[in-house]
């Protein structure tokens, strides 16, 4: 770790002037900033107390991005100028310790995108999230840093809170303390820890139960062995609508995927059991095995489909490793591992499974 720069020091002074109280210190290292404990911390302690008046807020992420872009254009006249000066830039600024947003897939070009052999998942996500009408720097900052305040309260860019790194197992809790008009402090966000930390320890929060695709697309990182990960393969069959086969981190296959295949792979006799599907009373039939033959066909189809997708992901991971792209390599290795885990589960159930 290195000493924080001038912009970060100015930002910390600004947080104090805004009434932000914290047990955390801001530190810097080559790959970005982190927060550490000023002293020993016990479960139930508030790590942060942040007046919502010090946050940039809006009712939607898009509107929040537009507000952030507006405040940036105001320069030093903006109330949020010291905060904006420590936010990431598109290309990064090593001298001031500001990280780059170029690690986010939305800014990748050409060959790097070609390495991502994930069945088009990332590309579809980028297309879905694309908003060319909004300032791209502001939108990337909001997508990677904003937090949801609660129903009816919208979203916020919350100084200091957005400096804390992610750990999906971190036991922290955020709550809004409503000002009843007596303290004069306004509504305040409190971040409480559920575990002990020693002085100097890095503090983490959970950004949510996010898949690897979520964290790669919005934050630019992937967590190996992520317990909340899921991977999908889009299936196309003749005269059938496309549908996904989704696999969870433990290797289990989504019940909806299996139900769809049970129906599509049913023979004439088995199809008679679905005659009540029109009025909805037959939906329960495909939620469980309808015959040994059908279930074996379903398992074989799933294993074959996943094996092909796992091979593609593994080949992509090897290419990414050769290209020294650890992020893409990790993403694809985790995808292949998830599919292979599902196949192993199927093979334990059907040792002689052919696929």
Secondary structure, 3 states (H helix, E strand, C coil): CECCCHHHHHHHHHHHHCCCEECEEEEEECCEEEEEECCCECCCCEEEEEEHHHCEEECCHHHHHHHHHHHHHCHHHCCCHHHHCCCCECCCECCCCECECCCCHHHCCHHHHHCCCCCCHHHHHHHHHCCCCCCHHHHHHHHHHCEEEECCCEEEECCCHHHCEECCCCCEEEEEECCCCCCCCCCEEEEEECCCECCCCECEECCCCCCHHHHHHHHCCCCCCCCCCEEEEEECCCCCCCEEEEEECCCCECHHHHHHHHHHCCCHHHHHHHCCHHHCCCCCHHHCCCCHHHHHHHHHHHHHHHHHHHHHHHHHHHHHHHCCCHHHHHHHHHHHHHHHHHHHHHHHHCCCCCC
